[in-house]
């Protein structure tokens, strides 16, 4: 039988009651998740003596697993210099991630055991990939730096959450992100912002296997968000017409890569459009089997790397395409057809063509023309620099590792100066 994680002596002075409460907390959490295996994870973490300095925390369930999944590559690179662990709050997430990486990954259900583990393992930096309310539990650990990474770079409202400043530092992609925070929050704190670019784009997954002799046209709509003000999706207003316009292009392969929350959406107006698009793709493949039109799930970077043209919304997919494809053809959708508001919300829209109600009817012709002669190329390049800076490919990953190294050194120096309190 596996041992239960030992409690830090300084925190265990309350005796058997505290020990029992924490063991029971883990058991109850695992039971609620129908996950008895999760309890035994603690012994594995306790027995590991690799001197890990960094821990990435992910408190959500499998529906949001894409948020941590895209960071696995940079974390593996960081692990080559500073040992990295990953802590999840649910064993099914741990099980899934273990199939994707060899980094040590563990499940901890109980709040007290979680904070004890961060202290006991002497983690120096804790990384967070989202704004989950669960993040505020490990923030209770006082002798580590807590860094907000987020899981993308976009102009959505979620990128300007006041929650970001709850962390010691906020890693941002570039000047656009800094301006976004400054223009959105009552009190912005530039001293907490650490520019690192987009490390995920320097550790790319294997691209989709497509015919290089054909034009690859990608439609990647975002989901409707959790409130109307944060709804930037084009799917319900333009989705079907966009796919029809792309399928009408000669010698093209159309890829449909919706946000994961679209695929699982149960709301009829969204579910029905998604199914209609899948039917259009199936019908087109029956007419021309060599076209190999596809619906793809998983990491969008697989599709972005091979796409000659992207139609997307206000989302990280749009901004990532800027980084990956300096000579790409990019169009962004404005569901409200309010250009003045749209330019304020999404600065990228000031430099690239927009799809709205004024041109959706003749989108087939617009796409055909832009594939030959894309307008505003100079503005495209300038906005790319605004979002990511001048760094060459690989520079973001370098900055990410350097940030962790500096914070580890700062932390050790600071802890050496602090009194040894219980």
Secondary structure, DSSP 4 states (H G I P E B T S, - for coil): -PPPPPPPGGG-TTTHHHHHHHHHHHHHHHHHTT-GGGGGHHHHHHH--S---EEEEE-S-GGGTHHHHTTHHHHHHHHTTS-EEEEESSHHHHHHHHTT--SEEEE---HHHHHHHHHHTT-SEEEESS--TTHHHHTT--SSEEEE--S---SSGGGG-GGGGGSSEEEE-SHHHHHHHHHH-SS--GGGEEE---GGGGSPPPPP---TTSEEEEEE-----SSGGG----HHHHHHHHHHHHHTSTTEEEEE---HHHHT---HHHHHHHHHHHHHHHHHHHH-GGG--EE--S-THHHHTT-SEEEE-SSHHHHHHHHH-TT-EEEEE-TT--HHHHHHH-GGGGTSEEESTTTGGGHHHHHHHHHHS-S-HHHHHHHHHHHH-SPPTTHHHHHHHHHHHHHHHHHHHHHHHS----
